[in-house]
Amino acid sequence: MDILRSIGITEPVIQFMLVNAILGLSIYLTLYTGMFSLANAGFMAVGAFTGVILTQEAGLPLGIGVLGGMALAGLVAIPIGLPVLRLHDIYLAIATIGFGEVVRILILNFDPLMSSITGQTVALTGGALGIKGIPKIAETWHLLLFLGIAAYCIARLHRSRFGRAMAAVRQDERVAANMGVNVVYVKNVVFILSAILAGGAGALSGHLTRIISPDGYGFDQAVQILAFAVLGGTGSIAGPIVGGIVLTGLPEVLRFASQYRGVINGLVLLLMIVYVPGGLVNPVGWARLWRRLRGPTPDA
Amino acid sequence: MRTRLFGLLMAFAILVMPFAAFAQDDVAMGADMAEACPAPANLPESITIGAVLTLSGGASVYGTTQQQGINLAISQINESGYLGEGTTLSIIFEDSASENEQAISAMTKLVEEDGVTMVLGPTLSREAFAADPVAQENGTVVMGVSNTAAGITDMGEFVFRNSLPEAAVIPGVVAQATANLGLTKVGLIYANDDDFTVSGYNFFRQSFIDNGVEIIGEETYATGDVDFRTQLTNLIAAEPDVIAMSALATEGVQIILQARELGFEGALMGGNGFNSPAVLEQTGEASNGLLVGAAWNIASTNPLSTAFMAAYEAAYSARPDQFAAQAYTGTWMFATALRCADSVDRTAVRDALAGLAEFATPLGSFSFDENRNPVHDPVVQVAQDGAFSVLGAE
């Protein structure tokens, strides 16, 4: 632990790494099914605000807050997924960015909106400044447990009939449909599962940062979540976990570089993408890089 | 006899010289505190403080000028030997990238790994709400130099700020304007459906009562309204010296234009929402005589402020803004707390900082109240032909 601390990986950094690993897993699910969705920051916001309101306003324990955040994120995903998942590729990405903005602006204006509907003063989401003074009640073991359960469930899912249907949909939707896979069903269920994971990560992170505000869940965060999965690699479940950990830890480890921190951080990411294009957890990519570095072999 | 006289003279000279050195340069920062607190003798050779600033990300424009203000103060403190012979003050800057998570990591690194004596920042209020509890739990002083949101210092006794919250500016503006312009009658207009404008109205109302100004009328409107002629006609009929507006800029611009259109020639007074060149651009000559408060203004005639501006321009070839002035002042306040505590013990330093009173700074005569919030007179700006100048400067 002391070695980790000396290079800048303190306990809060480890906690954010774990949260980001969960977020990486949430977008991994949709990417694995061939859906380029950027809605996860929005679901994270739903989970964070629901979780924090449940623990702070209703006085419920953290576990209920996290479950509530997951449940509401999952519920929101149902009416969003049905129309939006008919879109593909970049069109789906744009539609889900729109969803993220709608969530952000709804939370921003939630109090005056609800006040005007109910006729009473509602003060739940706190407008632009958000909810502050949240006690830090999420512990590292909560996050480890959540990540462990999520990873185990996804690993089991991969080996199930549904998991193979997910892979089939990614490779070719029409072929999958011809083989009897209910494509609409598979895509919507995966979208909901992904929302539930993002909602859980949001609820947990809300109890780490002591303040949550709508501007923390904008487009930047959506792209950041995508980067966890892309950098880590979407070939296996370990990819997004490693991606989340590396992308969170790297800026902290680079603090010694002071004003060059951003430059070095960007350069390292660029080199990773260029030389190991399949992501960090990608044996084939590393083998290819090794061959390239070693130069042409005599028998080649 | 002669030798005794000579000895007396020498003793006198030795005693008086240090004060004389400051006296001949009475605009030097920290001069008043150098007199109040003796030169420290027990400080270690090097003292390290920290700063969590938004050096990158969305709010990097603020963090960068804050860093320059702090660096200027550090070099002045070390050159003048403010912390005593052989003691140097150094600083570790940590970037929060304008993100709450990184602000927490940066604060944790500074107070737990680097073990700094005190921390300046974080730049944004939301970062302060996220990261200040880390310093509070560790028993390390943290002082915001740009946090204006309500409730910052409620996080604990080690949390300070030197940036005037919105609620502190209005009473100061009313007091100074009343004294300067001899106001006796005021009309109030505000939006009654918005937190910000309603709380601003309450501060205006209380401040006018405290200053003995008669309130001749109160009018309300709803956010989004565009026609204020009915309300303004009612107010103007009672012949006020000043119309105070608790409004956001959008409605504020229309209120200014329509008040002038109805022939009102008295002063206008606005809250924080009016502290923007855009309001002046949109209202033109109509806003002549508009009074708005701010924590610091570049046109301030305070000698420490002009000295700070000259030093800043010499160092960076750029004009400072309010963020630089507040960061510069904050660094000097930390140095003064160290000097007066004559110790790097966290609690002693905290108590010395909390006890700072009537410290002459570029922001004016500065004290902390019992909740570690700043107390100093805001600068009252008056608009004339599209530009703000300081009220009573000429």
Boltz contact constraints between the chains, C-beta under 6 A:
constraints:
  - contact:
      token1: [A, 10]
      token2: [B, 108]
      max_distance: 6.0
  - contact:
      token1: [A, 12]
      token2: [B, 104]
      max_distance: 6.0
  - contact:
      token1: [A, 12]
      token2: [B, 105]
      max_distance: 6.0
  - contact:
      token1: [A, 12]
      token2: [B, 108]
      max_distance: 6.0
  - contact:
      token1: [A, 13]
      token2: [B, 105]
      max_distance: 6.0
  - contact:
      token1: [A, 16]
      token2: [B, 101]
      max_distance: 6.0
  - contact:
      token1: [A, 132]
      token2: [B, 129]
      max_distance: 6.0
  - contact:
      token1: [A, 209]
      token2: [B, 100]
      max_distance: 6.0
  - contact:
      token1: [A, 209]
      token2: [B, 130]
      max_distance: 6.0
  - contact:
      token1: [A, 210]
      token2: [B, 129]
      max_distance: 6.0
  - contact:
      token1: [A, 210]
      token2: [B, 130]
      max_distance: 6.0
  - contact:
      token1: [A, 210]
      token2: [B, 133]
      max_distance: 6.0
  - contact:
      token1: [A, 211]
      token2: [B, 126]
      max_distance: 6.0
  - contact:
      token1: [A, 211]
      token2: [B, 129]
      max_distance: 6.0
  - contact:
      token1: [A, 211]
      token2: [B, 130]
      max_distance: 6.0
  - contact:
      token1: [A, 213]
      token2: [B, 126]
      max_distance: 6.0
  - contact:
      token1: [A, 252]
      token2: [B, 105]
      max_distance: 6.0
  - contact:
      token1: [A, 262]
      token2: [B, 56]
      max_distance: 6.0
